[in-house]
Amino acid sequence: QVQLVESGGGLVQAGGSLRLSCAASGSIFVINRMGWYRQAPGKQRELVADMTREGTSNYADSVKGRFTISRDNAKNTVSLQMNSLKPEDTAVYYCNVVHLSKGWVPNDYWGQGTQVTVSS
């Protein structure tokens, strides 16, 4: 059982920046992948960025060059630095982790979500 707590969402004008953070707690053995998804009204949930434990990252084409994902394995945290925000970035952002149990069984965990609103 792993719990995720997100923070850092809010309201910002276009061109501004926000930094989202997510902290994992609970019965943690090994966290493999950590990432961020988002879902805007009327749209499907989409991957924003993720990173393996080894540091390999992936980004959605729409955020490349603007967003940066980072993680601290010692603290079990992942952050998303969002720069040059656009109204199209408005969505609920969800932290997601893939946790490996002591039996090396992967389990998917989600945070409650944090609202990001970008005004024009």
C-alpha distances in whole Angstrom, upper triangle without the diagonal:
4,7,10,13,17,20,24,25,28,32,34,37,38,38,36,33,29,26,23,20,16,14,10,9,6,6,8,10,12,12,15,16,16,18,19,20,23,24,28,29,31,29,27,23,24,23,24,23,21,21,20,19,23,24,25,25,26,27,29,32,33,31,32,34,33,29,28,24,23,20,20,18,18,17,14,16,18,21,24,27,29,33,36,34,35,35,34,31,30,27,23,21,18,15,14,12,12,9,11,9,12,14,14,12,12,9,10,9,11,13,15,18,21,25,27,31,34,37,40
4,7,10,13,17,20,21,25,28,30,34,34,35,32,29,25,22,19,16,12,10,7,6,5,6,7,10,11,10,13,13,13,15,16,18,20,22,25,27,29,27,25,21,22,20,21,20,18,18,17,17,20,21,22,22,23,24,26,30,30,28,29,31,30,26,24,21,19,17,16,15,16,14,11,12,14,17,20,23,25,29,32,30,32,32,31,28,27,24,21,18,15,12,11,9,10,8,11,10,13,15,15,14,12,9,9,7,9,10,13,15,18,22,24,28,30,34,37
4,7,10,13,17,18,22,25,27,31,32,32,30,26,23,20,16,14,10,8,6,5,6,9,9,13,14,12,15,15,13,14,15,16,18,20,23,25,27,26,24,20,21,20,20,20,18,18,19,18,22,22,23,22,23,24,25,29,29,27,28,30,28,24,23,20,19,16,16,16,16,14,11,12,13,16,18,22,23,27,30,28,30,30,29,25,25,22,18,16,13,10,10,10,12,11,14,14,17,19,18,17,15,12,11,7,8,7,10,12,15,18,21,25,28,31,34
4,7,10,14,15,18,22,24,27,28,28,26,23,19,16,13,10,6,6,5,7,9,12,11,15,14,12,14,13,11,12,12,13,15,17,21,23,25,23,22,18,19,17,17,17,15,16,17,17,20,20,21,20,21,21,22,26,25,23,25,26,24,21,20,16,16,14,14,14,15,13,10,9,10,12,15,18,20,23,26,24,26,26,25,22,21,18,15,13,10,7,8,8,11,11,15,16,19,21,20,19,16,13,11,8,7,5,8,10,12,15,17,21,24,27,31
4,7,11,12,15,19,21,25,26,26,23,20,17,14,11,8,5,5,7,8,11,15,14,18,18,15,17,16,13,13,12,14,15,17,20,22,25,24,22,19,19,18,18,17,17,18,19,19,22,21,23,21,22,22,23,26,25,23,25,26,24,20,19,16,16,14,15,16,16,13,11,10,10,12,14,17,18,22,25,23,25,25,24,21,20,17,14,12,10,8,10,11,15,15,19,20,23,25,24,22,20,17,15,11,9,6,7,8,9,13,15,19,22,25,28
4,7,8,12,15,17,21,22,22,20,17,13,11,7,6,4,7,9,12,15,18,17,20,19,16,18,16,13,12,10,12,13,15,17,20,23,21,20,17,17,16,15,15,15,17,19,19,22,21,22,20,20,19,20,23,22,20,22,23,20,17,16,14,14,13,15,16,17,14,12,10,9,9,11,13,15,18,21,19,21,21,21,17,16,14,11,9,8,7,10,12,16,17,21,22,25,27,26,24,21,19,16,13,10,6,7,7,6,10,12,15,18,21,25
4,6,9,13,15,18,20,20,17,14,10,8,6,5,6,9,12,14,18,21,20,23,22,19,21,19,15,14,12,14,14,16,18,20,24,23,22,19,19,18,16,16,17,18,21,21,24,22,23,21,21,20,21,24,22,20,22,22,19,16,16,15,15,15,16,18,19,15,14,11,11,9,10,12,13,16,19,17,20,20,20,17,16,14,12,10,10,10,13,15,19,20,24,26,28,31,29,28,25,22,20,16,13,10,10,9,7,9,10,14,16,19,23
4,7,10,11,15,17,17,13,11,7,6,4,6,9,12,15,18,21,24,23,26,25,22,23,21,17,15,13,15,14,16,17,20,23,22,22,19,19,18,16,16,17,19,22,22,25,22,23,21,21,19,20,23,21,18,20,20,17,14,14,14,14,15,17,19,21,17,17,13,12,9,9,10,11,13,16,14,17,17,18,14,14,13,12,10,12,12,15,18,22,23,27,29,31,34,32,31,27,25,22,19,16,13,13,11,8,9,9,12,13,16,20
4,7,9,13,14,15,13,10,7,7,6,9,11,14,17,20,23,26,25,28,27,23,24,22,18,16,13,13,12,14,14,16,20,19,20,17,17,17,15,16,18,20,23,24,27,24,25,22,21,19,19,21,19,17,19,20,16,14,15,15,17,18,20,22,24,20,19,16,14,12,11,11,10,13,15,12,14,14,15,12,10,10,9,8,11,12,16,19,22,24,28,30,33,35,33,32,28,26,22,19,16,13,12,9,5,5,5,8,10,14,17
4,7,10,13,14,11,10,8,10,10,12,15,18,21,23,26,30,29,32,30,27,28,25,21,19,16,16,14,15,15,16,20,20,21,19,19,20,17,19,21,23,27,28,30,27,28,25,24,22,21,23,20,18,21,21,17,16,18,18,20,21,23,26,27,24,23,19,18,15,14,13,12,14,15,12,13,13,15,12,10,10,10,11,14,15,19,22,26,28,32,34,37,39,36,35,32,29,26,23,19,16,15,12,8,6,5,6,8,11,14
4,7,10,12,10,10,9,12,12,16,18,21,24,27,30,33,32,35,34,30,31,28,24,21,18,18,15,16,15,16,20,20,22,20,20,21,19,21,23,26,29,31,33,30,30,26,25,23,22,23,20,18,21,21,17,17,19,20,22,24,26,29,30,27,26,23,21,18,16,15,13,13,14,11,12,11,13,11,9,11,12,13,16,18,22,25,29,31,35,37,40,42,40,38,35,32,29,26,22,19,18,15,11,8,6,5,6,7,11
4,7,8,6,7,8,11,13,16,19,23,26,29,32,35,34,36,35,31,32,28,25,22,19,19,17,18,16,18,21,21,23,21,21,21,18,20,23,26,29,31,32,29,29,26,25,22,21,22,18,17,19,19,15,15,18,19,21,24,26,29,31,28,27,23,21,18,15,13,11,11,10,8,9,9,12,11,10,12,14,15,18,20,23,26,30,32,36,38,41,43,41,40,36,34,30,28,24,22,21,17,14,11,8,6,5,6,9
4,6,6,8,10,14,16,20,23,26,29,32,36,39,37,40,38,34,34,31,27,24,21,21,18,19,17,19,22,22,24,23,22,23,20,22,25,27,31,33,34,31,30,27,26,22,21,22,18,17,19,19,15,16,19,21,23,26,29,32,34,31,30,26,24,20,18,15,12,11,9,8,8,8,12,11,11,14,16,17,21,23,26,29,33,35,39,41,44,46,43,42,39,36,33,31,27,25,24,20,17,14,11,8,5,5,6
4,5,9,11,15,17,20,23,27,30,33,37,39,37,40,37,34,33,30,27,23,20,20,18,18,16,19,21,21,23,22,21,21,18,20,24,26,30,32,33,29,29,25,24,20,19,19,15,14,17,16,12,14,17,20,23,26,29,32,34,31,31,27,24,20,17,15,11,10,7,5,5,6,10,9,10,14,17,17,21,23,26,29,32,35,38,41,44,46,43,42,38,36,33,31,27,25,25,21,18,15,12,9,6,6,5
4,7,10,14,16,20,23,27,30,33,36,39,37,39,37,33,32,29,26,23,20,21,19,20,19,21,24,23,24,23,22,21,18,19,23,25,29,31,31,28,27,24,23,19,19,18,15,13,15,13,10,12,15,18,21,24,27,30,32,30,30,26,23,19,16,13,10,7,4,5,6,9,12,11,13,16,18,18,22,23,26,29,32,34,38,41,44,45,42,41,38,36,33,31,28,26,26,22,19,17,13,12,9,9,9
4,7,11,13,17,20,24,27,30,34,36,35,37,35,31,31,28,24,22,19,20,18,20,19,21,24,23,25,23,22,21,18,19,22,24,28,29,30,26,26,23,22,19,19,19,16,14,16,14,11,12,14,17,19,22,25,28,30,27,27,23,21,17,14,11,8,6,5,6,8,11,13,11,12,15,17,17,20,21,24,27,30,33,36,39,42,44,41,40,36,35,31,29,26,24,24,20,17,15,12,11,8,10,11
4,7,10,13,17,20,24,27,30,33,31,33,31,28,28,25,21,19,16,17,16,19,18,21,24,23,24,22,20,19,16,16,19,21,24,26,27,23,23,20,20,17,18,18,16,13,15,13,10,9,11,14,16,18,21,24,26,24,23,20,17,13,10,8,5,4,6,6,10,12,14,11,12,15,16,15,17,18,21,24,27,29,33,35,38,40,37,37,33,32,28,26,24,21,21,18,15,14,11,11,10,12,14
4,7,10,13,17,20,23,27,30,28,30,28,25,25,22,19,16,14,15,14,17,17,20,23,22,22,20,19,18,14,15,17,19,22,23,25,22,22,19,19,17,17,19,16,13,15,15,11,10,11,12,14,16,18,22,23,21,20,16,14,10,8,6,5,7,9,8,11,13,14,11,12,13,13,12,15,15,18,21,24,26,30,32,35,37,35,34,30,29,26,23,20,18,18,15,12,11,9,10,10,13,15
4,7,10,13,17,20,24,26,24,27,25,21,22,19,16,14,12,14,14,17,18,21,24,23,23,20,19,17,14,13,15,16,19,20,22,19,20,17,18,16,17,19,17,14,16,15,12,9,9,10,11,13,15,18,20,17,17,13,11,7,6,4,6,9,12,11,14,16,17,13,14,14,14,11,13,13,16,18,21,23,27,29,32,34,31,31,28,26,23,21,18,16,17,14,11,12,10,13,13,16,19
4,7,10,14,17,20,23,21,24,22,19,19,17,13,11,9,12,12,15,17,20,23,21,21,17,16,15,12,12,13,15,18,19,21,18,19,16,17,15,16,19,17,14,16,17,14,11,10,9,10,11,14,16,18,15,14,11,8,5,5,6,8,11,14,13,16,17,17,13,13,13,11,9,10,9,13,15,18,20,24,26,29,31,29,28,24,23,20,17,15,12,13,10,8,10,9,13,14,18,20
4,7,10,13,17,20,18,20,19,16,17,15,11,11,10,13,14,17,19,22,25,23,22,19,18,16,14,13,13,14,16,16,19,17,18,16,17,17,18,21,20,17,19,19,16,13,12,10,9,9,11,13,15,12,11,7,6,4,6,9,11,14,18,17,19,20,20,17,17,16,14,11,10,8,11,13,16,18,21,23,26,28,26,26,22,21,18,15,13,11,13,11,10,12,13,16,18,21,24
4,7,10,13,16,15,17,16,13,15,13,9,9,9,12,14,17,19,22,25,23,22,18,18,16,14,13,12,13,15,15,18,17,18,16,17,17,19,22,22,19,20,21,19,15,14,11,11,9,10,12,13,10,8,5,5,6,9,12,14,18,21,19,22,23,22,18,18,16,14,11,9,6,9,10,13,14,18,20,23,25,23,22,19,17,15,12,10,8,10,10,10,13,14,18,20,24,27
4,7,10,13,12,15,14,12,14,13,10,12,12,15,17,20,23,26,28,26,25,21,21,18,18,16,15,15,16,15,18,17,19,18,20,20,22,26,25,22,24,24,22,19,17,14,12,10,10,11,11,8,6,4,7,9,12,15,18,21,24,23,26,26,26,22,22,20,17,14,12,9,10,10,13,13,16,18,20,23,21,21,18,16,15,12,11,9,12,12,13,17,18,22,24,27,30
4,7,9,8,11,11,9,12,12,10,12,13,16,18,21,24,27,29,27,25,21,21,19,19,17,15,15,15,14,17,17,19,19,20,21,23,27,27,24,25,26,25,21,19,16,14,11,11,10,11,8,6,6,9,12,15,18,20,24,27,26,28,29,28,24,24,22,19,16,13,10,10,8,11,10,13,14,17,19,18,18,15,13,12,10,10,9,12,14,15,19,20,24,27,30,33
4,7,7,10,12,11,14,15,13,15,17,19,22,24,27,29,32,30,28,24,24,22,22,21,19,18,18,16,20,20,22,22,24,25,27,30,30,28,29,30,29,25,23,19,18,14,13,12,12,9,8,9,12,15,18,21,24,28,31,29,32,32,31,28,27,25,21,19,16,13,13,11,13,11,14,14,16,19,18,18,16,14,14,11,12,11,14,16,18,21,23,27,30,33,36
4,6,9,11,12,15,16,15,18,19,21,24,26,29,31,33,32,29,26,26,24,25,23,21,20,20,18,22,23,25,25,26,28,29,33,33,31,32,33,32,28,26,23,21,17,16,14,14,12,10,13,16,19,22,25,27,31,34,33,35,35,34,31,30,27,24,21,18,15,15,13,14,11,13,12,14,17,17,16,15,13,14,12,13,13,16,18,20,24,26,30,33,36,39
4,7,10,11,14,16,16,19,21,23,26,28,31,33,35,33,31,27,27,25,26,24,22,21,19,17,21,22,24,25,27,28,30,34,34,32,33,35,34,30,28,24,22,19,17,15,14,14,12,15,17,21,24,27,30,33,37,35,37,38,36,33,33,30,26,24,20,17,16,13,13,10,10,9,10,13,14,13,13,12,14,12,15,16,18,21,23,27,29,33,35,39,42
4,6,7,11,13,13,16,19,21,24,27,30,33,34,32,30,26,26,23,24,22,19,17,16,14,17,19,21,22,24,26,28,31,32,30,30,32,31,27,25,21,19,15,14,11,11,11,9,12,15,18,21,25,27,31,34,33,35,36,35,31,31,29,26,23,19,16,14,11,11,7,8,8,9,12,12,12,12,11,13,12,14,15,19,21,23,26,28,32,34,38,41
4,7,10,13,14,18,21,23,26,29,32,35,36,34,31,28,27,24,25,23,19,17,15,13,16,18,20,21,24,26,28,32,33,31,31,33,32,28,26,22,20,16,15,11,12,13,11,14,16,20,23,26,29,33,36,35,37,38,37,33,34,31,28,25,22,18,16,12,11,7,6,6,6,10,9,11,11,11,13,14,17,18,22,23,26,29,31,34,37,40,43
4,6,9,11,15,18,21,24,27,31,33,35,32,29,26,24,22,22,20,16,14,11,9,12,14,16,18,20,23,25,29,30,28,28,29,29,25,23,19,17,14,13,9,11,12,9,13,14,18,21,24,27,30,33,33,35,36,34,31,32,29,27,23,20,16,14,10,9,6,5,7,8,11,9,10,9,11,12,13,16,17,21,22,25,28,29,33,35,38,41
4,6,7,11,14,17,20,23,27,30,31,29,26,22,21,18,19,16,12,11,9,7,11,12,14,15,17,19,22,25,26,24,24,26,26,22,19,16,14,11,11,8,11,11,8,10,11,15,17,21,23,27,30,29,31,32,30,27,28,25,23,20,16,13,11,7,6,4,6,9,11,13,10,11,9,10,10,10,13,15,18,19,21,25,25,29,31,35,37
4,7,10,14,16,20,23,27,30,31,28,24,21,19,16,17,14,11,9,6,5,8,10,11,12,14,17,19,23,24,23,22,24,24,21,18,15,14,11,12,10,13,14,10,12,12,15,17,20,23,26,29,28,30,32,29,26,28,25,23,20,17,14,11,7,6,6,7,10,13,14,10,11,9,10,10,12,14,16,20,20,22,25,26,29,31,35,37
4,7,10,13,16,19,23,26,27,24,21,18,16,13,13,11,7,6,4,6,9,9,9,10,11,13,16,19,21,19,19,21,21,18,15,12,12,10,12,11,14,14,11,11,10,13,14,18,20,23,26,25,27,28,26,23,24,22,20,17,14,11,8,6,5,7,9,13,16,17,13,13,10,11,9,11,12,14,18,18,20,22,23,26,27,31,33
4,7,10,14,17,21,24,25,22,20,16,14,11,11,9,6,6,7,8,11,10,11,10,11,12,15,18,19,17,17,19,19,15,13,9,9,8,10,10,13,13,9,9,7,9,11,14,16,20,23,22,24,25,23,20,21,19,17,13,11,8,6,4,6,9,12,15,18,19,16,16,12,12,10,10,10,11,15,14,16,19,19,23,24,28,30
4,7,10,14,17,20,22,19,17,13,11,8,8,6,4,6,9,11,13,12,11,9,9,10,11,15,16,14,15,17,16,12,11,8,9,9,12,13,16,15,12,10,7,9,9,12,14,17,20,19,20,21,19,16,17,15,14,10,8,6,5,6,9,12,15,18,21,22,19,19,15,14,11,11,10,11,14,12,14,16,16,19,21,25,27
4,7,10,13,17,19,16,14,10,9,6,5,5,6,9,12,14,17,15,14,11,10,10,10,14,14,12,14,16,14,11,11,9,11,12,15,16,19,17,14,12,9,9,8,11,12,15,18,16,17,18,16,13,14,12,10,7,6,5,6,9,12,15,18,21,24,25,23,21,18,16,13,11,9,10,12,10,11,13,13,16,17,21,23
4,7,10,14,15,12,10,7,5,4,5,7,9,12,15,17,20,18,17,14,12,10,10,13,13,12,14,17,15,13,13,12,14,15,19,19,23,21,18,15,13,12,11,14,13,16,18,16,16,16,14,11,12,9,8,6,5,7,7,11,13,16,20,23,26,27,24,22,18,17,13,12,10,10,11,9,11,12,12,15,17,20,22
4,7,10,12,10,9,6,6,7,7,10,12,16,19,21,23,21,20,17,15,12,11,14,12,12,15,17,15,13,15,14,17,18,21,23,25,23,21,18,15,14,12,14,13,16,17,14,14,13,11,9,9,6,5,4,6,9,10,14,17,20,23,26,30,30,28,26,22,20,16,15,12,11,12,8,9,9,9,12,14,17,19
4,7,8,6,6,4,6,9,10,13,15,19,22,24,27,25,23,20,18,15,13,16,14,14,18,20,18,16,18,18,21,22,25,26,29,27,24,21,19,18,15,18,16,18,19,16,15,13,11,9,9,5,5,7,8,12,13,17,19,22,26,28,32,32,30,27,24,21,18,16,13,13,12,10,10,10,10,12,14,17,19
4,6,5,7,7,9,12,12,16,18,22,25,28,30,28,26,23,20,17,15,16,14,15,18,21,18,17,20,20,23,24,28,29,32,29,27,24,21,20,17,19,16,18,18,15,13,11,9,8,7,4,6,9,11,15,17,20,23,26,29,32,36,36,34,31,27,25,21,20,17,16,15,12,12,10,10,10,12,14,16
4,6,8,10,12,15,16,19,22,26,29,31,33,31,30,26,24,21,18,20,17,18,22,24,22,21,24,24,27,28,31,32,35,32,30,27,25,23,21,22,20,22,21,18,16,13,11,11,9,7,9,12,14,18,19,23,25,28,32,34,38,38,36,33,30,27,23,22,19,18,16,14,14,11,12,12,14,15,17
4,7,10,12,16,17,21,23,27,30,32,35,32,31,27,24,22,19,20,18,20,23,26,24,23,26,26,29,30,33,34,37,35,32,30,27,26,23,25,22,24,23,20,18,15,13,14,12,10,12,15,16,20,21,24,26,30,33,35,39,39,36,34,30,28,24,23,20,20,19,16,17,15,16,15,17,18,20
4,7,9,12,14,17,20,24,26,29,31,29,27,24,21,18,15,17,15,17,20,23,21,20,23,23,26,27,31,32,35,33,30,27,25,23,21,23,20,22,22,19,16,14,11,12,11,10,11,13,14,18,18,22,24,27,30,33,36,36,34,31,27,25,22,21,18,19,18,16,16,15,15,15,17,18,20
4,6,10,12,15,17,21,23,27,29,27,25,22,19,17,14,16,15,16,19,23,21,20,22,21,24,25,29,29,33,31,28,25,23,22,20,22,20,23,23,20,18,17,14,13,13,11,11,12,13,16,16,19,20,24,27,29,33,33,30,27,24,22,18,18,16,17,17,15,16,16,16,17,19,21,23
4,7,9,12,14,18,20,23,25,24,22,19,16,14,12,15,14,15,18,21,19,17,19,18,21,22,25,26,29,27,24,22,19,19,17,19,18,21,21,18,18,17,14,12,12,9,9,9,9,12,12,15,17,20,24,26,30,30,27,25,21,19,15,15,13,14,14,12,14,14,14,16,18,21,23
4,6,9,11,15,18,21,23,21,19,16,13,11,8,11,11,12,14,18,17,15,16,15,19,20,23,24,27,26,23,21,18,17,15,17,16,19,19,17,16,16,13,11,13,10,11,10,10,12,12,15,16,20,23,26,29,29,26,24,21,19,16,16,14,15,16,13,15,15,15,16,18,21,22
4,6,8,11,14,17,19,17,15,12,9,8,6,10,10,10,12,15,15,12,13,12,15,16,20,21,24,23,20,18,15,14,12,15,14,17,18,17,17,17,14,12,14,12,12,10,9,10,10,12,14,18,20,24,27,27,24,22,19,17,14,14,13,14,16,14,15,16,15,18,18,22,23
4,7,11,14,17,19,16,14,11,8,6,5,9,8,7,9,12,11,9,10,9,13,15,18,20,23,22,19,17,13,12,9,11,11,13,15,13,14,15,13,10,12,11,11,9,10,10,11,13,15,19,22,25,29,29,26,25,21,20,16,16,14,15,16,13,14,14,13,15,16,19,21
4,7,11,14,15,12,11,7,5,4,6,10,10,8,9,12,11,8,8,7,10,12,15,17,20,19,17,14,11,10,8,11,11,14,16,15,16,18,16,13,15,14,14,11,11,10,10,12,14,17,20,23,26,27,24,23,19,19,16,16,14,15,17,15,15,17,15,18,19,22,24
4,7,10,12,9,8,6,5,7,9,13,14,12,12,14,14,11,10,7,9,10,13,14,17,17,14,12,9,10,9,12,14,17,19,18,20,22,19,17,19,17,16,13,11,10,9,9,11,14,16,20,23,24,20,20,16,16,13,14,13,14,17,16,17,19,18,21,22,25,27
4,7,8,6,5,4,6,9,12,15,17,15,14,16,16,13,10,7,8,8,11,11,15,15,13,12,9,10,11,14,16,18,21,21,23,25,23,20,22,20,19,16,14,12,11,10,11,13,15,19,21,22,19,19,16,16,14,15,15,16,20,18,19,21,21,24,25,28,30
4,5,5,5,7,9,12,15,18,20,18,17,19,20,16,14,11,10,9,11,10,14,15,12,12,11,13,14,17,19,22,25,25,27,29,26,23,25,24,22,19,17,14,12,10,9,11,12,16,18,19,16,16,13,15,14,15,16,18,21,21,22,25,24,28,28,32,34
4,5,8,9,13,16,19,22,23,21,20,21,22,19,15,12,10,8,9,7,11,12,10,11,11,14,15,18,21,24,27,27,29,31,29,26,28,26,24,21,19,15,13,11,10,11,12,15,16,18,15,16,14,15,15,16,17,19,22,22,23,26,26,29,30,34,36
4,6,9,13,16,19,22,24,22,20,21,22,19,16,13,11,10,11,9,13,15,13,14,13,16,17,19,22,24,27,28,30,32,30,27,30,28,27,23,21,18,17,14,14,14,15,18,19,20,17,19,17,18,18,19,21,22,26,25,26,29,28,31,32,36,37
4,6,10,13,17,19,21,18,16,17,18,15,12,10,8,8,10,10,13,15,13,13,11,13,14,16,18,21,24,24,27,29,27,24,27,26,25,21,20,17,16,14,14,16,17,20,22,23,20,21,18,20,19,19,20,21,25,23,24,26,25,28,29,32,34
4,7,10,14,16,18,16,14,16,17,15,12,10,10,11,13,13,17,18,16,16,13,14,15,16,18,20,23,24,26,28,26,23,26,25,24,21,20,17,16,14,14,17,18,21,23,24,20,21,18,20,19,20,20,22,25,24,24,26,25,28,28,32,33
4,7,10,13,15,13,11,13,14,11,9,7,9,10,14,14,18,18,16,15,12,12,12,13,15,17,20,20,22,24,22,19,22,21,21,17,17,15,14,14,14,17,19,22,25,26,22,22,19,20,18,19,19,20,23,21,21,23,22,25,25,28,29
4,7,9,12,10,9,12,13,11,10,9,11,13,17,17,21,21,19,17,14,14,12,14,15,17,19,19,20,22,19,17,20,19,19,16,16,15,14,14,15,18,20,24,26,27,23,23,20,20,18,19,18,19,22,20,21,22,21,23,23,26,27
4,6,8,7,6,9,10,8,9,9,12,14,18,20,23,23,20,18,14,13,11,12,12,14,15,15,16,18,16,14,17,16,17,14,15,14,14,16,17,20,23,26,29,30,26,26,22,22,19,20,18,19,21,19,19,20,18,20,20,23,24
4,5,6,6,10,11,9,11,12,15,18,21,23,26,25,23,21,17,16,13,14,13,14,15,14,14,16,13,12,15,14,16,14,15,15,15,17,19,22,25,28,31,32,28,27,23,23,20,20,19,20,21,18,19,19,17,19,18,21,22
4,6,5,9,10,10,13,14,18,20,24,26,29,28,26,24,20,18,15,16,14,15,14,14,14,16,13,12,16,16,18,17,18,19,19,21,22,26,28,32,35,35,32,30,27,27,24,24,23,23,25,22,21,21,19,20,19,21,21
4,6,9,9,9,12,14,18,21,25,27,30,29,27,24,20,18,14,14,12,12,12,11,10,12,9,9,13,14,16,15,17,18,19,22,23,27,30,33,36,37,33,32,28,28,24,24,22,22,23,20,19,18,16,16,15,18,18
4,6,5,6,9,11,15,18,21,24,27,26,24,21,17,15,11,11,9,9,9,9,10,12,10,9,12,13,15,13,16,16,18,20,22,25,28,32,35,35,32,31,27,27,24,23,21,21,22,19,18,17,14,15,14,17,18
4,5,6,8,11,14,17,21,23,26,26,24,21,17,15,12,12,10,10,11,12,13,16,14,12,16,17,19,16,18,18,19,21,23,26,28,32,35,35,32,31,28,28,25,25,23,23,25,22,21,20,18,19,18,20,20
4,6,8,11,14,18,21,24,27,26,25,22,18,16,13,11,10,9,9,11,13,16,15,14,17,19,21,18,20,20,21,23,25,28,30,34,37,38,34,34,30,30,27,27,25,25,27,23,22,22,19,20,18,20,20
4,7,10,13,17,20,23,26,25,24,20,17,14,10,8,6,5,6,8,10,13,13,11,14,16,18,16,18,18,20,22,25,27,30,34,36,38,34,34,30,30,27,26,24,23,24,21,19,18,15,16,14,17,17
4,7,10,14,17,20,22,21,20,17,13,10,7,5,5,6,8,9,11,14,14,11,14,15,16,13,15,15,17,18,21,24,27,30,33,34,31,30,27,26,23,22,20,19,21,18,16,16,14,15,14,18,19
4,7,10,14,16,19,18,17,14,11,8,6,5,7,8,12,12,15,18,17,14,17,17,17,14,15,14,16,17,19,22,25,28,30,32,29,29,25,25,22,21,20,19,21,18,17,18,16,18,18,21,22
4,7,11,13,16,15,14,11,7,6,5,6,9,12,15,15,18,20,19,15,18,17,17,13,13,11,13,13,16,18,21,24,27,28,25,25,22,21,19,18,17,16,19,17,16,18,16,19,19,23,24
4,7,10,13,12,11,9,6,5,7,8,11,14,18,18,21,23,22,19,21,20,19,16,15,12,13,13,16,17,20,23,25,27,24,24,21,21,19,18,17,17,20,18,18,20,18,22,22,26,27
4,6,9,8,7,6,4,6,9,11,15,17,21,21,24,26,25,21,23,22,20,16,15,12,12,11,14,14,17,20,22,24,21,22,19,19,17,16,16,16,19,18,18,21,20,24,24,28,30
4,5,5,6,5,6,9,12,14,18,20,24,24,27,29,28,25,26,25,23,19,18,14,15,13,15,15,17,19,21,23,21,22,20,20,19,17,18,17,20,20,20,23,23,26,27,31,33
4,5,5,7,8,12,15,17,21,23,27,27,30,32,31,27,28,27,25,21,19,15,15,12,13,12,14,16,17,20,17,19,17,17,17,16,18,18,21,21,22,25,25,29,30,34,36
4,6,8,11,14,17,19,23,26,29,29,32,34,33,30,31,29,27,23,21,18,17,15,16,15,16,17,18,21,19,21,19,20,20,19,20,19,23,23,23,27,27,31,32,36,38
4,5,9,12,15,17,21,24,28,27,30,32,31,27,28,26,24,21,19,15,16,14,16,14,16,18,19,22,20,22,20,19,19,17,18,17,20,20,20,24,24,28,29,33,36
4,7,10,14,17,20,23,27,26,29,30,29,26,26,24,22,18,16,12,12,10,12,11,13,15,17,20,18,18,16,16,15,13,14,14,17,17,18,22,23,26,28,32,34
4,7,10,13,16,20,23,22,25,27,26,22,23,21,19,15,14,10,11,10,13,13,16,18,20,23,20,21,18,17,16,14,13,12,15,15,15,19,19,23,24,28,31
4,7,10,13,16,20,19,22,24,23,19,20,18,17,13,11,8,9,9,12,14,17,19,22,24,21,21,18,17,15,13,13,12,15,14,14,17,17,20,22,25,28
4,6,10,13,16,16,19,21,20,16,17,16,15,12,11,9,11,12,15,17,20,23,25,28,25,25,22,20,18,16,14,13,15,13,13,15,14,18,19,22,25
4,6,10,13,12,15,17,17,13,14,14,13,10,11,10,12,14,17,19,22,25,28,30,27,27,23,22,19,17,15,14,16,13,12,14,12,15,16,19,21
4,6,10,10,14,16,16,13,15,15,15,12,14,13,16,17,21,23,26,29,31,33,30,30,27,26,23,21,19,17,19,16,14,15,12,15,14,18,20
4,7,7,10,12,13,9,12,13,14,12,14,14,17,19,22,25,28,31,34,36,33,32,29,27,24,22,20,18,19,16,14,13,10,12,11,14,16
4,5,9,12,13,11,13,15,17,15,18,18,21,23,26,29,32,35,38,39,36,36,32,31,28,26,24,22,23,19,17,16,12,13,11,14,15
4,7,10,11,10,13,15,18,17,20,21,23,26,29,31,35,38,41,42,39,38,35,33,30,29,26,24,25,21,19,17,13,13,10,12,12
4,7,8,7,9,12,14,14,17,19,21,24,27,30,33,36,40,41,38,37,33,32,28,27,24,22,22,18,16,14,10,9,7,9,10
4,5,5,8,11,14,14,18,20,23,26,29,32,35,38,41,43,40,38,34,33,29,28,25,23,23,19,17,14,11,9,6,8,8
4,5,6,9,13,14,18,20,23,26,29,32,36,39,42,43,40,39,35,33,29,28,24,23,22,18,16,13,10,7,5,6,6
4,5,8,12,13,16,19,21,24,27,30,34,37,40,41,38,36,32,31,27,26,23,22,21,17,16,13,10,9,8,9,10
4,6,9,10,13,16,18,21,24,27,31,34,37,38,35,34,30,28,24,23,20,19,18,14,13,10,8,7,7,10,11
4,7,9,13,16,18,22,25,28,31,34,38,39,36,34,30,28,24,23,19,18,16,13,11,8,5,5,5,8,11
4,6,9,13,15,19,22,25,29,31,35,36,33,31,27,25,21,19,16,14,13,10,8,6,6,7,9,12,14
4,7,10,13,17,20,22,26,28,32,33,31,28,25,22,18,16,12,11,9,6,5,4,6,8,11,15,18
4,7,10,13,17,19,23,25,29,30,28,26,22,20,16,14,10,9,9,5,5,6,7,10,13,16,19
4,6,10,13,16,19,22,25,26,24,22,19,16,12,10,7,6,7,4,7,9,11,14,17,20,23
4,7,11,13,16,19,22,24,21,20,16,14,11,8,6,5,8,7,9,12,13,17,19,23,25
4,7,10,13,16,19,20,18,16,13,10,7,6,5,7,10,10,12,15,16,20,22,26,28
4,6,10,12,16,17,14,13,10,8,6,5,7,9,13,13,16,19,20,23,25,29,32
4,7,10,13,14,11,10,6,6,5,6,9,12,16,16,19,22,23,27,29,33,35
4,6,10,11,9,8,5,5,6,8,11,13,17,18,21,24,26,29,32,35,38
4,7,8,5,5,5,6,9,11,14,17,21,22,25,28,29,33,35,39,41
4,5,5,5,7,8,11,12,16,18,22,24,27,30,32,35,38,41,44
4,5,7,10,11,15,16,20,22,25,27,30,34,35,39,41,45,48
4,5,9,11,15,17,21,23,27,29,32,35,37,40,42,46,49
4,6,9,13,15,19,22,25,27,30,33,34,38,40,44,46
4,7,10,13,17,20,23,25,28,31,33,36,38,42,44
4,7,10,13,17,20,21,25,28,29,32,35,38,41
4,7,10,14,17,18,22,25,27,30,32,36,39
4,7,10,13,15,18,21,23,26,29,32,35
4,7,10,12,15,18,20,24,27,30,33
4,7,8,12,15,17,20,23,27,30
4,5,9,12,14,18,21,24,28
4,7,10,13,16,20,23,26
4,7,10,13,16,19,23
4,7,10,13,16,20
4,6,10,13,16
4,7,10,13
4,6,10
4,7
4
